[in-house]
Structures are given as structure tokens and as C-alpha cells.
Amino acid sequence: MQFLQSTFDSVIAQHPIPPGGSTPPSRYNPHDAIYAAAGYLCESGARDGRDIYGAILTYNHADWYVSQVLNQAAQYKQAAANSGGDTRPSSQAQQAVNYAQGQLGLPYS
């Protein structure tokens, strides 16, 4: 998720980010942004699946966006079901992830 700094600050004030991200927490750090997004969506009605549509709509006030997010989530759920619960990445995907992780911290050129 993308956050305005003010929204991110408000969310993490109510939902402290667990260790593993940036110090101080940063909206640009995936770890921090994911935990903040979870807190934000729960506050907005997604806790226990009560109003997932409404929670996403709170984040982005466009019905097409909410539909797109829910559609993508349904595709992920179907893919997991089709895999028989085996969600391990293919060897090619794991190789790509390993390569990408090896690039972390290197200067961009």
C-alpha cells in the first residue's frame, strides 16, 4: 500500500510496527508498510472479515479499485486451492527471488 506520511504516522501510532523493518518505521519499507496496511484495513472494517469491501473502499474510494483488489485476491485463493495447499515457489521463481535479494543494498546504476 502507498501511504501519505500523515496517514502512516497515524496508523503506526495506534498499531506499533513489530521489529524487522526500518528504525524509525518507514512507509517506504515493505515490512513496515504491510503491517501498517493490515492495521489500517482492520480499523476500516476488515477485522475478522466483517467488511472487507468497505475497508478497501476506505483506502481508495473507487469501486473499480475495490473490485480489482478482490478479484486479484480471489485469483490468489484459487491458485492456492489448485496447488493442493503447496504454495512453494517453482525453482525458477525461487532463483529470481534469491537473485533480487542479493541486490538489496547495492547502489542503482
Beta strands, then each sheet from edge to edge (+ up, - down):
end
